[in-house]
Amino acid sequence: MLKFHNTNPYVCSYLPGKLACSEVVTPDYPIDEKTYGKLIQAGFRRSGHYTYRPNCVHCQACLSVRVNVKTFMPNRIQRRVWKQHQHLTATQHMLHYKPEHYELYQQYQNQRHAGGGMDNDCLEQYQNFLLQSHVNSRLIEFHEKKELRMVSIIDVLPDGFSSVYTFYDANAVHASFGTYNILWQIEQCRIHDLSYLYLGYWIKQNRKMHYKANFQPLEVLMDGQWKPLESDTP
């Protein structure tokens, strides 16, 4: 039987000036794909071997979101991005370390998330975050000819994919790698007849998360039920 515990309050990495608390699955319990599939449906997520969900007493800003793959319709900009990046070659691998992956990760953090804490991740932190998993995970490389442009980590679930993390060449001019990556994952879900792409948490007040609402229909977990994300969602 799964056991849970609550963490002590810590500084929230999403909303400035706030404290956060998480509900965590005890680390000594073996979590397989089926169990994790049920956990993610209940709003949990993993970081390495750490499986958690926000459990803040005075704040419910973090909402789990997922794309309904079977009814998703790309908008005009997304169709253009899909066509623009068709020259990228995607190859799937088991989780593994490569120096060029870590170099790209560091460059991405320094360019896109400077001062956010992760821009100073050492190799051990990087490996613990992305290269440790207790479920069926894949590392996807995206190349432009022989040049590595993007790396994405995904978890394969019974009903879909969970998008764990993606980093890419943030210096590339006129590229929309992040948008293309989500479109690629949606397409892979369709190919494998899976219903959902889980995109982690969405916070209305966090501008860096606004892009997730562009992938409609987007569903949000509220009061234990998955519902369409509406413009007036708090």
N, C-alpha and C positions, 0 to 999 in steps of 0.2 A: 504494500500500500504506500502511495506517495505521501511524503511528509514535507511540510513547509515551515519556514520561519521568516520573520520580518527583520530586515536590517535596521541598524541604528540610522538616524537621519544623517544625510550627507549633502554636500553642495550640489544643487541641480545643474546639470550640464546643458539644459535646454532653455531654462528661463532664469535670467539674472536675478539675484537677490532672493532666490527661493531655496528651500531645503527639500530634499526628496527622500523617499523611503521605498524599498522594494520588498516584494514577497518572493522568496527564493526556494526552489526545490532543493532538498537536502542533497549534498553532493555524493553521498554514499549509495544512492539509489540508481540502478542501471536504467537509463532512459533509451528505449529503442525508437524506431521510426513511428510505429503505431502510437506509442505513448506520447511522443513529442507532437504528433499530429493532433491529438486531442488537446494537449496543452496550448498549442498555438491557436487553436480554435477558441480557447478560453482567454486569449490575450497575452499569453506568455511569449517569450522570445529568448534566444540564447546568444551568449557572447563567449566563444570557446566552449568550455564545459559548464559554464555558468548559465543556468536557466532561471529566468526571473520575469516579473511583470511589475509595473509601477503600483505602489500601494500607499499613496500619500493621503493623509487624513483630510487635509484642508485644500486639496487641489486634485481635480480630475481632468487636467488638461491633456494628458497623454492618452490618445485613443488609438487602438489597433485598427489598421485599415488593410483592405485587400481589394484587388481588381477582380471583378467578375469577368473572367476570360471569355466565356461563351457569348456574352452580350457586348463586349468591348468593341467600340467603333473609333478608330483613330480620327483625330481632327485634321484639318488641313495642314497645320504645321507639322504634326507627327507623321503624316504621310510623306511630306517633303523630307523630313529627317531620315525616315526609313529608306527612301530612295537614295538619298545623298550618301549613306554609309554602307551601301551594299557591297562595296569593294573590300570591306573588312572580312577577314577569315577567322572564324571562331573554332577553337579546339577545346575539347573537354578533357579534364584530367582529375585524378585523385588529388587530394590536398597534398601539396609538397612545397618545399622552399626553393626559391631561385634568387640569387642576388639581384637580378634585374627587376624582379617583382618588388622587392623591398625598396630598391632605388626609386621605382615609379611611385610606390606608396608614399615615401618621404617627400618626393616632389609634389605630389597631389596635396598632401596635408599642408605643406608650406604655402602652396598657392591658394588653396580653397578654404583652409581652416586654420590659418595662422592665429596663434594665441588661444586656440580651443583646447589645448592640452595634448591632443593626439599628434600634433606636429613635432613633439619631442619624444615620441615613442621609440624606445630602444628595440633591438632585434627580438629580445625575449618577449616584450609586450606585444609586438606585431605577431609573433608566432602563437602566443597564448590567445590572442584575439581572433585570428583568422585561420590558423592551421591546426587547431585542436577541435575535434568534434566527436560527439557520441552518436551521431545519426548519419544518414546517407548524404554526404556532402560532395560537391563538385567544385573544382576550380576551372574557370573558363578564361582562356587567353584569347584576346582579339588582336590580330596582327594586320598591319597595312604593309603588304609585301613581307619584308623580313623585320619590320619595325614593330615592336610591342607598343600598342596604343592603350590597352585597357585590360584590366583583370577584374573578374567578378566571382564572388563566392555565393553559391546557392545551396539550399537544403532541399532534397527531394522528399515530399510528403505524400501521404495516401491520396489527398485531394488537390494537390498543387505543388508549387514551388514557394519557398521562402527566400526572398532576396536578402541575404545576410549583409553583404557590403560590396561596393564597387569603387574602384579607383582607376584614374585614367590620366592621360597626358593633358594636363591643364593648360599647357602652353600652345596646344594646337590651335591654329587660326581657323575660324569659321566652322568649327566642329561642334556637334551636339552629342557627345559620346554618352552622357548620362541618360538622355531621352532615348537614344537608340538602344541602349542596354536594356531598359525596361521593355521596350517594344520587342526586342529579341527574346526576352524571357517570356513575355506573353505568347509569342508565336511558338516557343518551345512547349509551353503548357498545352496549346492547341494541338500540336503535333502528337503529344503523348496523351491526349484526351483527358487533361486535368482541368479542373474547374476554376481554380483561384491562383492568383499570384499575391502572396502576402508581402506587404511593403513595410512592415514594422509599425512604428508609431507616427501619428500625425498630431501636430500641435498647432492650432489655429494662430496662436500668437507668435509662432516661430517662423520667420520669413523663409528660412532655408528649407522648410518642409512644405512650402506652398506648392512645389512642383507635383507632389503626389496627387493633388486634387485635379490635375489636368488629365488624369487617366480615368475616364468615366465609362461605365458606371462604377464608382468607388463605393465600397461598403465599409461601414464603421461599426465597431463593437460597442454597443451602449446598453447598459442594464442587462447584460448577459445575452443580448440578441444582436445579430448582424442586420444592420439596416442601411438603406441608401444614405450616403453623405449628402446632406442638404446645405444650402448656403447659410442657413441660420443655425447650423450645428454649433454649440458653444465651444 
